[in-house]
């Protein structure tokens, strides 16, 4: 979705800050890799600062938002990585696989250029339980259509380790489920602008009117108020680690 991100990504850097707890999980999975390729790098979230990182990103809008001092970036696509076989100690890809036009080819490319781990943060499309889908069932349809099944990773990468990534209640990275304990955030068009799936739902404002009413009347709290006692929640995000 590179062209779409030239629109979606306009204010991405401000709304999609890396969460340190998620970053720690990614860093641990990278092991002792000294050179890392970040595919679908966006504005540079989760790029480790103590390693030599090369970033690859298709969207000009995202590239322009990379901060001063960020890793050098190449404009390109996961499906056709411009690097030699086993060029990097590790490869990482964070919440990007669902935007690729040819996911099996992109995953094969990640494996090709890594001589060590391939670390992917993604979402399991079979996961259910996020309350927002009660208001926007289209989110399930979108996930099933664009998210690879978890079996696809082993098929492309060989043996993989897949672990849940619990989302903290105060997650700094504003992806879809980040605001699971802050429901009013989904009524803010500025926040929604940096979440790609919202751009695919027609008449979104009208469909969110029921959420607004339920928050005002207390109906949301009656049904989901128990979530406010949780520090983190498994919402289907998964860390996939292939070993080359």
N, C-alpha and C positions, 0 to 999 in steps of 0.2 A: 504493500500500500504506500509506496514512496510518494506518489503525487498527492494522495490524500493527506499525508503528513506534512506537506508543505502548507496545508491549511490548519490541520489539527494541532500541529506543533508550534503554533505562533507563540504561545505563552508557556510552553512545556517546561522550560528550565525552572520557572518559579513554582510550578505546581507539582513537579515530580522530583522532589529532592530525595536522595538515597536515604533509606532507613538504616541506621547502623547495625541493628540486629539482623536484618536480612543480609546486609553487607558482610557481616561476620561469618554467616553460613556460606556465602559465596567464596569468601577468602579462604576459609578452611578447606573447601572442596578443591581449590586451586593448588593446594599443597605448597610445595617449595618451588613452583614454576617461577622462573626469572623473567621469561618473555611470554607475553599474553596477547592474543588477538581478541578484541571485543567486537563481535559481529552484531550489526543492528544497534550500534553504539549510542545513537541518539545524542543527547547533550552531555553524555559522559558519566551518568550515574553508575555507581558501583565499580568504576575503574580503580583498581588498587594503585595507591600512590608510591608504594615501595617496590614496584616491579616495572620493567620496561614494557609499556603497553602500546600497541598499535590499534587504532580504532577504524572501523569500516561502517559507513552509514550512507544510505541512498538519498536521504532528504536534505536538500540545501537549507531549508528552514531550520532543521535540527542542527546541522553543522554550524550554522551561524550563531547558534545559542551556546555553543561550547565555550566554557569560560577560558580566560587567559591562563596559560599554564597547563591546560588539558593535554592529554596525549595527542600526538599527531594523528590526523584523520585522513582517510582516503575515501572518496566517494565510490561506492560499489555495492554489489548485491551478494547475498549469501550464496546464491546458486552458482556464482562464477567468481570464486575468490582468486584474486590476482597474486597468489603466493605459491611457492614451490611446496612439494610434499614435505610434511613434517617440519615446516618452517618455524613453528612456535612450540615452546614448552607446554603451553595449554591454550585452549580456546574457550571463551565464555560468550553466552548469548542470553540476555535478560529480557523476558517478556517481549519477544520479537518473533518467535517462530510462526505464530499465527498470522503474521503479515506477509510471509513469504509466498511467492507465486508457485513455487515447486518445493514443497517441504522435504520430501525424500532426497531430492538433489542437494538442497541446502544442508541437510544433516550430514549427507555423505561428504560434502565439501569440508564441513567442520572437522570431521574425523580425518580427512585426508591431510589437512595442514597441521594437525596437532600430533606431537610425538609423546604427549602425556594426556592429562585429563581433558575431557570436553564437558564443560559445566553449563547447564541450561536451566534457567528459571522459567517455568511454564505453568500451565493450568490443566488439571484433569477434567475433561469435558463431561465425564460421567458423575462428577461430584454434584450433590444436591444439598440444599440446606441454607443457602444464603437468602435471607428474608427479602431482599430487594426483588428477587425473581417472582415473589407473590404479587408485586405491583407491576413488574415488567417481565412477563414470561418470555418475551422476545429475546431476553438475554440468554436463555437456555438454547434457543434455536441458533443464535449467533455463535455461541461457544461450540456447539456440536458441528456447525458448518466450517468453522475456521481453525479450531484447535485440533492438533493431531491426537489420536488415541495414544494412551501411554505405551501401548505395544509397539508403536512406530519408532520409538527411540532405540529399543534393543534391535529392531530390524535394521536400522541404519548404522548404529554405533557399535553393535556387539553387546556384550554383557554390560548392564548398567545398574547403578544403585539409585533408587528413587526414594526420596524421603519427604515427608510433609514439611511445609514451611508455615508455621503458625503466624498469623498476622496480628501484631500488637494493636491494642485499642487506640494508641496514639501514633499510628504509623505515619511517618513523614513523607512517604512516597505515595502520591495521590492516584494510584491505579484503582480499578473498579471497586474492589472490596475493601480498600483501605479505610473507608469511613463506616464500617459495619456497626460501630458503637457511637457514631455521630450522624444520625439519620438526616438531620436538617441539611447536611452538606450536599445531599443529592438534589436539593431544591435550588442550589446555587449554580446558575449557568456558567459562571466563570470556572468553577471546579469541574463541571461536566465537560467543559471544552477540551480538557486535556485527557479525556478518557475515550478512546476510539470507538467503543461499541455504541456509545450514545449517539454518535453521528449516523448510525445505521438504523435508528428507530424513528419512524415517522410520527408526527404529532406528539412528540415527547412531552412537552409542557402539559398538554391536556391529560396525558396518561399519568403524570405525576401529581395531578390534583388530588387523587384519592390518598396518596401518601401525606400530602399537606393537611388534608382534613383529619386523617387519623392521628397525626402528630398534635394537631390543635385540640381534638376532642379527648385524647388520651387512649384511643383505641390501639394505637401502635404500642404504647407502653404496656397495656393489658396483655397483649399477645407476645411481645418481644422484650419486655422490660427485664427479664432475667439475664439478658445479654449484658446489661449495664454492670453486672457484677463480675464479668470475666475480664481478665487482663489480656488474653489473646484468644484466637479462635482459628480452628482449621477450616478454611474456606475453599480448599481445593488446589491451592498453590503447591507446586512440587519442584524440588531440586533434583534434576536428573544429572548423574555423573557417569560418563563413560570413561573407560581407562585406556583408550587407544588400541 
